């Protein structure tokens, strides 16, 4: 309990750090909402770098396991594919983003259909199965809309990131102000 009280005192003394983090999150959220295309592009660049690094590590593991593992080549193949997708994200970001949205759309339609089927099968066993069916219907409709207008799917990702960043920023600022009040109190 003493450690927790000390932690709260330290946080209260440094409330301004939490405030700055909240302000930064709000600024990031606003930028993501104002320039959603830049947000998606930046995410693709980060993903591309990650995928290339991950691919190099997988190939390294594959070749290290070559003498002890007959399936070492699967590691190397995984690494090669990761490098390819990473390079695609870096050099053809629009095509990579489009493929990502199409995959997301396909997943949404399939998962939505399975939720509807589950709701129908469970209608005698649970109450409120309509909520599961409705979530499936909404998911499937969302997937169909994303497949029909993939650019809107990309924008929705950026807007989602921006919205959550704004909400997180507001929560951090509220926490900072509460901590400041604890310091003064």
Phi and psi restraints in degrees (value plus and minus 20) as a CYANA .aco file:
   2 UNK   PHI     -81.8   -41.8
   2 UNK   PSI     -59.8   -19.8
   3 UNK   PHI     -84.0   -44.0
   3 UNK   PSI     -58.2   -18.2
   4 UNK   PHI     -87.0   -47.0
   4 UNK   PSI     -62.3   -22.3
   5 UNK   PHI     -83.2   -43.2
   5 UNK   PSI     -59.1   -19.1
   6 UNK   PHI     -86.0   -46.0
   6 UNK   PSI     -60.8   -20.8
   7 UNK   PHI     -81.9   -41.9
   7 UNK   PSI     -63.7   -23.7
   8 UNK   PHI     -83.1   -43.1
   8 UNK   PSI     -60.9   -20.9
   9 UNK   PHI     -82.7   -42.7
   9 UNK   PSI     -61.9   -21.9
  10 UNK   PHI     -84.8   -44.8
  10 UNK   PSI     -63.8   -23.8
  11 UNK   PHI     -83.1   -43.1
  11 UNK   PSI     -61.8   -21.8
  12 UNK   PHI     -85.4   -45.4
  12 UNK   PSI     -57.7   -17.7
  13 UNK   PHI     -88.0   -48.0
  13 UNK   PSI     -47.2    -7.2
  14 UNK   PHI    -132.5   -92.5
  14 UNK   PSI      16.0    56.0
  15 UNK   PHI     -77.6   -37.6
  15 UNK   PSI     -50.3   -10.3
  16 UNK   PHI     -85.8   -45.8
  16 UNK   PSI     -46.8    -6.8
  17 UNK   PHI     -86.8   -46.8
  17 UNK   PSI     -63.2   -23.2
  18 UNK   PHI     -83.8   -43.8
  18 UNK   PSI     -59.8   -19.8
  19 UNK   PHI     -81.0   -41.0
  19 UNK   PSI     -66.0   -26.0
  20 UNK   PHI     -82.8   -42.8
  20 UNK   PSI     -58.4   -18.4
  21 UNK   PHI     -83.7   -43.7
  21 UNK   PSI     -60.4   -20.4
  22 UNK   PHI     -84.7   -44.7
  22 UNK   PSI     -63.3   -23.3
  23 UNK   PHI     -83.4   -43.4
  23 UNK   PSI     -62.4   -22.4
  24 UNK   PHI     -82.3   -42.3
  24 UNK   PSI     -60.4   -20.4
  25 UNK   PHI     -84.5   -44.5
  25 UNK   PSI     -60.3   -20.3
  26 UNK   PHI     -85.2   -45.2
  26 UNK   PSI     -63.5   -23.5
  27 UNK   PHI     -81.5   -41.5
  27 UNK   PSI     -64.1   -24.1
  28 UNK   PHI     -81.1   -41.1
  28 UNK   PSI     -63.9   -23.9
  29 UNK   PHI     -81.6   -41.6
  29 UNK   PSI     -62.8   -22.8
  30 UNK   PHI     -84.1   -44.1
  30 UNK   PSI     -62.0   -22.0
  31 UNK   PHI     -82.9   -42.9
  31 UNK   PSI     -59.9   -19.9
  32 UNK   PHI     -84.2   -44.2
  32 UNK   PSI     -55.4   -15.4
  33 UNK   PHI     -97.2   -57.2
  33 UNK   PSI     -55.9   -15.9
  34 UNK   PHI     -94.5   -54.5
  34 UNK   PSI     -60.6   -20.6
  35 UNK   PHI    -142.5  -102.5
  35 UNK   PSI      49.1    89.1
  36 UNK   PHI     -82.5   -42.5
  36 UNK   PSI     -53.2   -13.2
  37 UNK   PHI     -83.5   -43.5
  37 UNK   PSI     -60.9   -20.9
  38 UNK   PHI     -84.9   -44.9
  38 UNK   PSI     -57.5   -17.5
  39 UNK   PHI     -81.6   -41.6
  39 UNK   PSI     -67.6   -27.6
  40 UNK   PHI     -84.2   -44.2
  40 UNK   PSI     -62.5   -22.5
  41 UNK   PHI     -81.2   -41.2
  41 UNK   PSI     -64.7   -24.7
  42 UNK   PHI     -82.7   -42.7
  42 UNK   PSI     -61.0   -21.0
  43 UNK   PHI     -82.1   -42.1
  43 UNK   PSI     -60.3   -20.3
  44 UNK   PHI     -85.6   -45.6
  44 UNK   PSI     -58.0   -18.0
  45 UNK   PHI     -84.8   -44.8
  45 UNK   PSI     -63.8   -23.8
  46 UNK   PHI     -83.5   -43.5
  46 UNK   PSI     -65.1   -25.1
  47 UNK   PHI     -80.2   -40.2
  47 UNK   PSI     -63.3   -23.3
  48 UNK   PHI     -78.9   -38.9
  48 UNK   PSI     -66.1   -26.1
  49 UNK   PHI     -81.9   -41.9
  49 UNK   PSI     -63.1   -23.1
  50 UNK   PHI     -81.7   -41.7
  50 UNK   PSI     -66.7   -26.7
  51 UNK   PHI     -83.1   -43.1
  51 UNK   PSI     -58.9   -18.9
  52 UNK   PHI     -85.7   -45.7
  52 UNK   PSI     -66.8   -26.8
  53 UNK   PHI     -79.4   -39.4
  53 UNK   PSI     -66.5   -26.5
  54 UNK   PHI     -80.4   -40.4
  54 UNK   PSI     -60.5   -20.5
  55 UNK   PHI     -83.9   -43.9
  55 UNK   PSI     -63.1   -23.1
  56 UNK   PHI     -82.1   -42.1
  56 UNK   PSI     -61.7   -21.7
  57 UNK   PHI     -85.3   -45.3
  57 UNK   PSI     -61.0   -21.0
  58 UNK   PHI     -85.2   -45.2
  58 UNK   PSI     -61.3   -21.3
  59 UNK   PHI     -84.3   -44.3
  59 UNK   PSI     -61.2   -21.2
  60 UNK   PHI     -79.6   -39.6
  60 UNK   PSI     -66.9   -26.9
  61 UNK   PHI     -81.4   -41.4
  61 UNK   PSI     -63.5   -23.5
  62 UNK   PHI     -77.3   -37.3
  62 UNK   PSI     -68.3   -28.3
  63 UNK   PHI     -90.7   -50.7
  63 UNK   PSI     -49.7    -9.7
  64 UNK   PHI     -88.4   -48.4
  64 UNK   PSI     -50.5   -10.5
  65 UNK   PHI    -110.6   -70.6
  65 UNK   PSI     -20.6    19.4
  66 UNK   PHI     -72.1   -32.1
  66 UNK   PSI     -62.3   -22.3
  67 UNK   PHI    -101.8   -61.8
  67 UNK   PSI     -42.1    -2.1
  68 UNK   PHI    -125.8   -85.8
  68 UNK   PSI     -28.6    11.4
  69 UNK   PHI    -159.4  -119.4
  69 UNK   PSI      99.9   139.9
  70 UNK   PHI     -86.7   -46.7
  70 UNK   PSI     -44.1    -4.1
  71 UNK   PHI    -113.3   -73.3
  71 UNK   PSI       0.9    40.9
  72 UNK   PHI     -76.9   -36.9
  72 UNK   PSI     -51.9   -11.9
  73 UNK   PHI     -83.8   -43.8
  73 UNK   PSI     -47.2    -7.2
  74 UNK   PHI     -87.0   -47.0
  74 UNK   PSI     -54.3   -14.3
  75 UNK   PHI     -84.0   -44.0
  75 UNK   PSI     -65.9   -25.9
  76 UNK   PHI     -84.3   -44.3
  76 UNK   PSI     -60.4   -20.4
  77 UNK   PHI     -84.6   -44.6
  77 UNK   PSI     -63.6   -23.6
  78 UNK   PHI     -77.5   -37.5
  78 UNK   PSI     -65.0   -25.0
  79 UNK   PHI     -83.2   -43.2
  79 UNK   PSI     -62.6   -22.6
  80 UNK   PHI     -81.4   -41.4
  80 UNK   PSI     -65.5   -25.5
  81 UNK   PHI     -84.1   -44.1
  81 UNK   PSI     -57.5   -17.5
  82 UNK   PHI     -83.6   -43.6
  82 UNK   PSI     -61.3   -21.3
  83 UNK   PHI     -84.8   -44.8
  83 UNK   PSI     -61.7   -21.7
  84 UNK   PHI     -81.1   -41.1
  84 UNK   PSI     -68.2   -28.2
  85 UNK   PHI     -86.6   -46.6
  85 UNK   PSI     -54.5   -14.5
  86 UNK   PHI     -83.9   -43.9
  86 UNK   PSI     -63.7   -23.7
  87 UNK   PHI     -85.5   -45.5
  87 UNK   PSI     -57.8   -17.8
  88 UNK   PHI     -81.7   -41.7
  88 UNK   PSI     -63.0   -23.0
  89 UNK   PHI     -83.7   -43.7
  89 UNK   PSI     -54.6   -14.6
  90 UNK   PHI     -97.9   -57.9
  90 UNK   PSI     -61.3   -21.3
  91 UNK   PHI    -120.1   -80.1
  91 UNK   PSI     -41.2    -1.2
  92 UNK   PHI    -153.0  -113.0
  92 UNK   PSI      42.2    82.2
  93 UNK   PHI     -81.3   -41.3
  93 UNK   PSI     -55.4   -15.4
  94 UNK   PHI     -84.9   -44.9
  94 UNK   PSI     -64.9   -24.9
  95 UNK   PHI     -85.7   -45.7
  95 UNK   PSI     -61.0   -21.0
  96 UNK   PHI     -83.2   -43.2
  96 UNK   PSI     -64.2   -24.2
  97 UNK   PHI     -82.9   -42.9
  97 UNK   PSI     -61.7   -21.7
  98 UNK   PHI     -82.0   -42.0
  98 UNK   PSI     -64.7   -24.7
  99 UNK   PHI     -82.6   -42.6
  99 UNK   PSI     -61.1   -21.1
 100 UNK   PHI     -79.7   -39.7
 100 UNK   PSI     -65.0   -25.0
 101 UNK   PHI     -85.0   -45.0
 101 UNK   PSI     -59.4   -19.4
 102 UNK   PHI     -85.1   -45.1
 102 UNK   PSI     -61.3   -21.3
 103 UNK   PHI     -82.6   -42.6
 103 UNK   PSI     -62.8   -22.8
 104 UNK   PHI     -82.8   -42.8
 104 UNK   PSI     -60.1   -20.1
 105 UNK   PHI     -83.6   -43.6
 105 UNK   PSI     -65.1   -25.1
 106 UNK   PHI     -81.5   -41.5
 106 UNK   PSI     -64.1   -24.1
 107 UNK   PHI     -79.8   -39.8
 107 UNK   PSI     -65.0   -25.0
 108 UNK   PHI     -81.7   -41.7
 108 UNK   PSI     -63.0   -23.0
 109 UNK   PHI     -85.2   -45.2
 109 UNK   PSI     -67.8   -27.8
 110 UNK   PHI     -84.4   -44.4
 110 UNK   PSI     -67.3   -27.3
 111 UNK   PHI     -83.6   -43.6
 111 UNK   PSI     -58.0   -18.0
 112 UNK   PHI     -82.2   -42.2
 112 UNK   PSI     -63.7   -23.7
 113 UNK   PHI     -82.3   -42.3
 113 UNK   PSI     -62.4   -22.4
 114 UNK   PHI     -84.8   -44.8
 114 UNK   PSI     -55.4   -15.4
 115 UNK   PHI     -86.2   -46.2
 115 UNK   PSI     -61.3   -21.3
 116 UNK   PHI     -82.5   -42.5
 116 UNK   PSI     -65.1   -25.1
 117 UNK   PHI     -80.5   -40.5
 117 UNK   PSI     -63.6   -23.6
 118 UNK   PHI     -82.4   -42.4
 118 UNK   PSI     -61.1   -21.1
 119 UNK   PHI     -83.1   -43.1
 119 UNK   PSI     -61.4   -21.4
 120 UNK   PHI     -84.4   -44.4
 120 UNK   PSI     -62.5   -22.5
 121 UNK   PHI     -89.4   -49.4
 121 UNK   PSI     -49.3    -9.3
 122 UNK   PHI    -114.5   -74.5
 122 UNK   PSI     -17.9    22.1
 123 UNK   PHI     -81.0   -41.0
 123 UNK   PSI     -45.5    -5.5
 124 UNK   PHI    -111.4   -71.4
 124 UNK   PSI     -34.8     5.2
 125 UNK   PHI    -119.9   -79.9
 125 UNK   PSI     -44.5    -4.5
 126 UNK   PHI    -154.5  -114.5
 126 UNK   PSI     135.9   175.9
 127 UNK   PHI    -115.8   -75.8
 127 UNK   PSI     124.7   164.7
 128 UNK   PHI      67.6   107.6
 128 UNK   PSI      -2.4    37.6
 129 UNK   PHI     -82.6   -42.6
 129 UNK   PSI     -40.9    -0.9
 130 UNK   PHI     -79.9   -39.9
 130 UNK   PSI     -52.4   -12.4
 131 UNK   PHI     -86.0   -46.0
 131 UNK   PSI     -59.6   -19.6
 132 UNK   PHI     -85.8   -45.8
 132 UNK   PSI     -63.8   -23.8
 133 UNK   PHI     -83.6   -43.6
 133 UNK   PSI     -60.9   -20.9
 134 UNK   PHI     -84.7   -44.7
 134 UNK   PSI     -60.9   -20.9
 135 UNK   PHI     -84.2   -44.2
 135 UNK   PSI     -56.4   -16.4
 136 UNK   PHI     -85.9   -45.9
 136 UNK   PSI     -62.4   -22.4
 137 UNK   PHI     -83.3   -43.3
 137 UNK   PSI     -65.5   -25.5
 138 UNK   PHI     -83.5   -43.5
 138 UNK   PSI     -60.0   -20.0
 139 UNK   PHI     -84.5   -44.5
 139 UNK   PSI     -63.2   -23.2
 140 UNK   PHI     -85.8   -45.8
 140 UNK   PSI     -62.0   -22.0
 141 UNK   PHI     -83.5   -43.5
 141 UNK   PSI     -62.8   -22.8
 142 UNK   PHI     -79.3   -39.3
 142 UNK   PSI     -63.7   -23.7
 143 UNK   PHI     -82.5   -42.5
 143 UNK   PSI     -62.1   -22.1
 144 UNK   PHI     -84.4   -44.4
 144 UNK   PSI     -63.2   -23.2
 145 UNK   PHI     -83.5   -43.5
 145 UNK   PSI     -60.5   -20.5
 146 UNK   PHI     -84.7   -44.7
 146 UNK   PSI     -57.1   -17.1
 147 UNK   PHI     -89.0   -49.0
 147 UNK   PSI     -54.7   -14.7
 148 UNK   PHI     -95.8   -55.8
 148 UNK   PSI     -54.8   -14.8
 149 UNK   PHI    -153.0  -113.0
 149 UNK   PSI      55.9    95.9
 150 UNK   PHI     -82.0   -42.0
 150 UNK   PSI     -50.7   -10.7
 151 UNK   PHI     -82.4   -42.4
 151 UNK   PSI     -55.3   -15.3
 152 UNK   PHI     -85.2   -45.2
 152 UNK   PSI     -54.2   -14.2
 153 UNK   PHI     -83.3   -43.3
 153 UNK   PSI     -61.5   -21.5
 154 UNK   PHI     -84.6   -44.6
 154 UNK   PSI     -63.5   -23.5
 155 UNK   PHI     -83.3   -43.3
 155 UNK   PSI     -57.2   -17.2
 156 UNK   PHI     -85.1   -45.1
 156 UNK   PSI     -53.5   -13.5
 157 UNK   PHI     -84.1   -44.1
 157 UNK   PSI     -66.7   -26.7
 158 UNK   PHI     -83.3   -43.3
 158 UNK   PSI     -62.2   -22.2
 159 UNK   PHI     -85.3   -45.3
 159 UNK   PSI     -57.2   -17.2
 160 UNK   PHI     -83.6   -43.6
 160 UNK   PSI     -64.8   -24.8
 161 UNK   PHI     -80.8   -40.8
 161 UNK   PSI     -66.5   -26.5
 162 UNK   PHI     -82.3   -42.3
 162 UNK   PSI     -63.5   -23.5
 163 UNK   PHI     -83.4   -43.4
 163 UNK   PSI     -66.3   -26.3
 164 UNK   PHI     -85.9   -45.9
 164 UNK   PSI     -56.7   -16.7
 165 UNK   PHI     -82.4   -42.4
 165 UNK   PSI     -61.6   -21.6
 166 UNK   PHI     -81.5   -41.5
 166 UNK   PSI     -66.6   -26.6
 167 UNK   PHI     -83.4   -43.4
 167 UNK   PSI     -61.4   -21.4
 168 UNK   PHI     -84.3   -44.3
 168 UNK   PSI     -61.8   -21.8
 169 UNK   PHI     -80.5   -40.5
 169 UNK   PSI     -64.4   -24.4
 170 UNK   PHI     -82.1   -42.1
 170 UNK   PSI     -63.6   -23.6
 171 UNK   PHI     -82.1   -42.1
 171 UNK   PSI     -59.9   -19.9
 172 UNK   PHI     -86.3   -46.3
 172 UNK   PSI     -59.0   -19.0
 173 UNK   PHI     -86.5   -46.5
 173 UNK   PSI     -61.5   -21.5
 174 UNK   PHI     -80.4   -40.4
 174 UNK   PSI     -64.5   -24.5
 175 UNK   PHI     -81.6   -41.6
 175 UNK   PSI     -63.6   -23.6
 176 UNK   PHI     -80.0   -40.0
 176 UNK   PSI     -63.1   -23.1
 177 UNK   PHI     -87.0   -47.0
 177 UNK   PSI     -56.6   -16.6
 178 UNK   PHI     -86.3   -46.3
 178 UNK   PSI     -61.0   -21.0
 179 UNK   PHI     -84.7   -44.7
 179 UNK   PSI     -60.6   -20.6
 180 UNK   PHI     -80.3   -40.3
 180 UNK   PSI     -61.8   -21.8
 181 UNK   PHI     -84.4   -44.4
 181 UNK   PSI     -55.3   -15.3
 182 UNK   PHI     -88.0   -48.0
 182 UNK   PSI     -54.6   -14.6
 183 UNK   PHI     -87.0   -47.0
 183 UNK   PSI     -60.2   -20.2
 184 UNK   PHI     -97.4   -57.4
 184 UNK   PSI     -46.0    -6.0
